[in-house]
Amino acid sequence: MTAKYKCKCWLTFEGGRQNEPCLWKTTTKFPDVSFDIRQASVQQDIGVMAVLFSGEQDRVEGALAYLREQGVKVDPVEGGDLVTG
C-alpha cells in the first residue's frame, strides 16, 4: 500500500475568484484528493485559505495544477504549526 502524499498550501483567490467555487470545482474533478481547510479569510477583494491536501502524489499535484489553471495562486506552507498534518 502506498502512503498518502500530503501537501500544505496557501491558496489566494483574487480578481473575483474569491466569489467562485474554485475549490469545489477541483474536488469534483479530483474526488480522490481530500482537503482540510485549516484557516480561511475572505474579504471583498481577496480570499486566502490554508489547506492540507492528501492523496496519491500525482493526483494532488494535478489538483493543484487545476487550481492554478483557474487563476488561483498556490504557494507551499513553510514551517509553523498552523497546518501541521
Secondary structure, DSSP 8 states (H G I E B T S, - for coil): ----EEEEEEEEEETTGGGS-HHHHHHHH-TT-EEEEEEEEE-SSEEEEEEEEEE-HHHHHHHHHHHHHTT-EEEE--SSSTT--
